Amino acid sequence: MNKYIPPEFETIQNAVAADTVAMQKILAHYNAYILYFAKQNGVVNYEYAEEIRAKLMKAILKFDIDR
């Protein structure tokens, strides 16, 4: 059984600090989930996938990691 392995904390910190490489690593990590939830009638809708990615990036940049 595969266990869920989250992204490294340092990668998350860098993504919150607007590091583009770290942001790409986060998006790549969650790509399978994004494509799964972007399905419409069993077919991946890539416009939905891009909207989900954009919302994830906005949420990461707004995240207060120091709280």
C-alpha positions as a Markdown table, in Angstrom:
| # | Residue | x | y | z |
|---|---|---|---|---|
| 1 | Met | 0.0 | 0.0 | 0.0 |
| 2 | Asn | 1.4 | 3.4 | -1.0 |
| 3 | Lys | 1.5 | 6.0 | 1.7 |
| 4 | Tyr | 0.9 | 9.7 | 0.9 |
| 5 | Ile | 4.2 | 11.6 | 1.0 |
| 6 | Pro | 3.7 | 15.4 | 1.2 |
| 7 | Pro | 6.1 | 17.8 | -0.4 |
| 8 | Glu | 9.1 | 18.7 | 1.7 |
| 9 | Phe | 8.6 | 21.6 | 4.2 |
| 10 | Glu | 11.4 | 23.6 | 2.6 |
| 11 | Thr | 9.7 | 23.3 | -0.8 |
| 12 | Ile | 6.5 | 24.6 | 0.7 |
| 13 | Gln | 8.3 | 27.5 | 2.5 |
| 14 | Asn | 10.0 | 28.5 | -0.8 |
| 15 | Ala | 6.7 | 28.3 | -2.7 |
| 16 | Val | 5.0 | 30.6 | -0.1 |
| 17 | Ala | 7.9 | 33.0 | -0.7 |
| 18 | Ala | 7.1 | 33.0 | -4.4 |
| 19 | Asp | 9.9 | 30.8 | -5.6 |
| 20 | Thr | 8.9 | 29.7 | -9.1 |
| 21 | Val | 10.9 | 26.4 | -9.0 |
| 22 | Ala | 9.3 | 25.4 | -5.7 |
| 23 | Met | 5.9 | 26.4 | -7.0 |
| 24 | Gln | 6.4 | 24.1 | -10.1 |
| 25 | Lys | 7.4 | 21.3 | -7.7 |
| 26 | Ile | 4.2 | 21.7 | -5.7 |
| 27 | Leu | 2.1 | 21.8 | -8.9 |
| 28 | Ala | 3.9 | 18.7 | -10.2 |
| 29 | His | 3.3 | 16.9 | -6.9 |
| 30 | Tyr | -0.4 | 17.5 | -7.1 |
| 31 | Asn | -0.9 | 17.1 | -10.8 |
| 32 | Ala | -2.6 | 13.7 | -10.6 |
| 33 | Tyr | -5.1 | 15.1 | -8.1 |
| 34 | Ile | -5.7 | 18.2 | -10.3 |
| 35 | Leu | -6.3 | 16.1 | -13.4 |
| 36 | Tyr | -8.6 | 13.8 | -11.5 |
| 37 | Phe | -10.8 | 16.6 | -10.2 |
| 38 | Ala | -10.8 | 18.3 | -13.6 |
| 39 | Lys | -12.7 | 15.5 | -15.2 |
| 40 | Gln | -16.0 | 16.2 | -16.8 |
| 41 | Asn | -18.0 | 13.2 | -18.0 |
| 42 | Gly | -14.9 | 11.0 | -17.6 |
| 43 | Val | -12.7 | 13.3 | -19.8 |
| 44 | Val | -10.1 | 15.7 | -18.5 |
| 45 | Asn | -11.1 | 19.3 | -19.1 |
| 46 | Tyr | -7.8 | 21.1 | -19.3 |
| 47 | Glu | -9.5 | 24.5 | -18.8 |
| 48 | Tyr | -10.7 | 23.3 | -15.4 |
| 49 | Ala | -7.2 | 21.9 | -14.7 |
| 50 | Glu | -5.7 | 25.3 | -15.3 |
| 51 | Glu | -8.3 | 27.0 | -13.1 |
| 52 | Ile | -7.5 | 24.6 | -10.3 |
| 53 | Arg | -3.8 | 25.2 | -10.7 |
| 54 | Ala | -4.3 | 29.0 | -10.6 |
| 55 | Lys | -6.4 | 28.7 | -7.4 |
| 56 | Leu | -3.8 | 26.5 | -5.8 |
| 57 | Met | -1.0 | 29.0 | -6.7 |
| 58 | Lys | -3.1 | 31.9 | -5.2 |
| 59 | Ala | -3.8 | 29.9 | -2.1 |
| 60 | Ile | -0.1 | 29.1 | -1.7 |
| 61 | Leu | 0.9 | 32.7 | -2.0 |
| 62 | Lys | -1.7 | 33.8 | 0.5 |
| 63 | Phe | -0.7 | 31.1 | 3.0 |
| 64 | Asp | 0.7 | 32.4 | 6.3 |
| 65 | Ile | 3.4 | 29.8 | 7.2 |
| 66 | Asp | 4.5 | 31.6 | 10.3 |
| 67 | Arg | 1.3 | 31.3 | 12.3 |
